[in-house]
Amino acid sequence: MGFAPLETGQTTWDWTSYALLWLSVLSPHGVLLAGYLKDRMKMPEAEIGLFRGLGAVFGLISTVTFPYLVKKMGLIESSKLHLAFQGFILTVGISAFVVEVSGSVYIFLTCILLSRIGLYGFSNGEFELRQRLIPERKRGELNSLSYLTTTLATLVLFAASSLLSSTEDFKYLVFASLAAVLFANVVFFMWAKGNKV
């Protein structure tokens, strides 16, 4: 099926959902999570390093899942499935984070690793959608704007972390991160419903 370029306003919700995913401390490569694991959870640096390394490995899994699902169900449906998977698996992980029983931190971290499959799969889809749907004359401008919104989201995250600087406050950043991911799901699913391409 061919993709017809959409008007500018129709494409902005697509990358708005992507920008929301940058409002998250739930990244193996994030300094805020690493600091929390070191200071609050007293995890050895070797374990934190392994966790961070595995984050890249799990992200690579999406290079297999994404094209496979695009062939099976199409670009938008594959993107939706990856994003929904990220939201679901993070909900499970944060439930373990809240419980704080023995071993729950490892469930939390495993879920963060698994969520990378959804994140990177959706990232692949969102990038491809922008390339296919944005008219060529507007592509450079809107791709730059997309980059600006993700950078702005990162700045908002660091501003929030400076206000909530105690390790006791880290849980609020975790909950806000989950809320951003779930809201990204709502935004993208609504966008996809209105844009059958």
N, C-alpha and C positions, 0 to 999 in steps of 0.2 A: 504494500500500500504506500502511495506517495505522501509526502509531507508538504503541505502548503504553508508558506511563511505566514505568520500571524502578525497582527498589529502589536506595537510596543507594549501597550497595557496588558495584552493577553499573555505576554511572556514574563512579565515582572513577578507574578506570583510564583512561578516556577522557581526562579532563583532566590526569591524571598524565603521559601521553605529551606533552601540550601543554606542561606545565611544564618537561619535560626540554629542550624546544627553546629555552628561555630560558637554559640553561647553555651559551651559545655566544658566542664572540668573532667568529663568522663573519657579521657584519652590516655592511653598508655604512655604517650610522649609528653603529656602535660606536666609542667613543673609544679603546679598546684597539687595534683594528685600524688606525685612523687614525694613532695614535702609532707603531705598528710601521712602517707605510708611510712615514711621514715620517722617523723616526730610522734605521731599519735599511735600508729600500729606497731612501731618498733620493728619493722621488717628489716632484715639484713640487706645491705646494698646489693649483694649478689642476686637476691630474689627480685629486688626492684629492677635491676638491670636485665634479668631474664624476662620479666614481665614486659618491659619496654621493647626488648628485642622481638618477643612473640607478637607484639602489636603489629609490626611490619609484616610478619609472616601471615597472620590472620587477614590482614588487608589484601594480601595477594590472592587469597582464595576467591575473592570477588572477580578476579580476572577469568576464572572458570565459570562461576555461577552466573555472572551477568550475561555473557554472550549466549550461554545455554538457554537461559530463561527468555532472552530476547527472541531467539529462534522459536521457542515453544509458545510464547504468549504475547510477544510484541514489546516494543521499547517502553511504552508508558506503563504497561502492566508489570513488566520486570522491575522498573523503577519503584512502583508502588509496593511491590512485594519486598524489595530490599529495605525500603524505608520502614514499612510496617514491622519487618523482622527486627530492625534496630530498636524500634520503640518497645516491642514486646520483650525482647531479651534484656533490655535495660530496666524495664519494670520488674522483671524477675530478680535481676542483680541488686536493685535498690531495695527490694523487699528483704533480701539477705543482709544488706548494709544496715537496715533499720533494726533487724533482730539482734545483731551483735552477739551471737553465740559463738562457741569455739568452731573455728573453721569457716565461719560465714564470710570472712574477708576474702577467702579464696574463691568462694562462689561468686562474690561481687566482682572480683578481678577476672574470673573466667567469663562472666557475662559481658564485661567490658571488652574482652578480647573477641568474643563471638560477635559483639555488636559492630566490630570493624568490618565484617563481611557486608552487613547491611549498609553501613555508612559509605564504604567505597563503591559498592554496587550502585547505590543511589547517586553518588557523585559522578560515576561513569554515565549514568542515564541522564542526569541533569545537564552535564556538559554536552552530550550528544543532542539533547533536545534544543539547547541554545543554538548549536550550530545549524540544526535543521530548520528551526522555526523562526529564527530572527532573520528578517530580510538582510541581504548582504550589505546594503548601504548603511544599516544601523548596527551591524554586528560588532564592530570595534568599539563603538560608543557604549553599547549595552554590556559587552563583556567587561569593559573597564568599570562600569557601574556595579556589576556583580562582584568584581574583585574589591571594590570600595566597600560594599556592604559587608562582606566577610571580614575585612580588616576592621571595620567599625564594630562589628560584633565581638571581635577579639579584644578591642579596647574597652568595650562595655564590660566584658568578663573580668579583665584585669582591674578595672575601676571597682567593680563589685567585690573582688577579692581583697582589695586594699581597705575597703570599708569593713569587710568581714574577715579580718586577718588572723583571728584566733583559730586554732585547730578545732575548738569546740563549735565554731561557726561554719566549719567546712560542710556540715550536713545541709545547711541552707543552700549552698552552692550546688550540691548534689541534687537536691530537690528541684532547684531552678533549672538545672541542666536537663533533668527528665522532662520538666514542663515544656522546655523549649523544643525538645525532640518530639514530644507528643503534639505540640502545636504545629510543628513542621509537617507532621502527618496530616493534620486537619487541613492546613493550607494547600498542600500538594494534592490531596485527594479531591478537594473542592475544585482546584484548578483543572485536574484531569477530567472530572465529571463534566465540566463546561467546555472542554477542548478535546473532542474526539478527532484525533488526527491520525 
